[in-house]
Amino acid sequence: MSFLNNNDKQRIAEAIEQAERNTRGEFVTVIAQEADDYLYIPTLWAALIALLVPGVVEFSVWPRAYAYNYELQVITFVICALLFRWTPIKRLLIPKRVKQQRAHRLAQEQFFQQNLHHTSERTGVLLFVSITEHYVEIIADKGINDKVHAGVWDEIVIDFIHQVKAGHVTTGFLHAVKACGDVLAEHYPGSDENRNELPNHLIEI
């Protein structure tokens, strides 16, 4: 990811490691470039536009145009399907609600794929960020969620978003990691037998 260089990633990994020293909880950060390829949406738009071709042709000033309806529909579909797959246009065609749903679904998938539900005391916490969708979510396992009000996680997300909007991406990650670590340490303080069950580095997908 261009806005996080190797030094930034190292600082985030160190922050995770530091946060976990004071807690029996586990913390994982995942960042995705895009939550979905959304290929079906450009295709759907192309198909809808192609279906309008007969209506447009009917009012055409070209007398023989109606005879080429099928060919014009195919050409229109192919051109639009290719054009709408161009990233800047594709992003404009995708409803915000769909982006949010896809990002949330990927966050949930990552929670399980990163084995955050398998920690010994059910204290896994995921910080998930999807760049294209401008989406941030914190998912916590049952052990910690039973003790922490959802508003606590929301406040951490809001602070992260403010930092990113201000151009301080790494700072946003560092603040979020520390805040999550503090919450975990409050309810599951560390012990001499702390085990590092999950990776500390930033996971990029």
C-alpha angles and dihedrals in degrees: 000000000000097000092055115059125191092268091053091050091049091051090051092049090050090049090053091048091049093048092051093052089074099046144048088223126101127230129195130181121205127182123190126194090212132357095217140002089234091205093151093063097059088045092051093049091048091051092049092051091047089053089058092058096090090053092050092046092052089065094040121126088220105095096204096044093100090064089062096049096121094045091048091050092052093047092047091049094049095046094046094044091054095042094048091054089065102110100235092051094040091055090053092053096053115089114235091236091057091050091051092048093050093047092049091049092051090049090055091047091051091050089062097035091055089051094239088145091059100063113127096247098028091249101132117140125191126200105198125188127181113192103200093046094043085229129155126179138167116208119189130189124244097264093063098029091060088062102037127068113234090237090069092063091043091056091052090050092049091052090048091052092049091052093049093048088053089053096253099121098155091045088052091055093046093050092047093048092049093046093050090046091052091052091050092046091051094057101025107029118192127263137196089266099055110156122204099223099169137038119276099206126097108267114218122197 
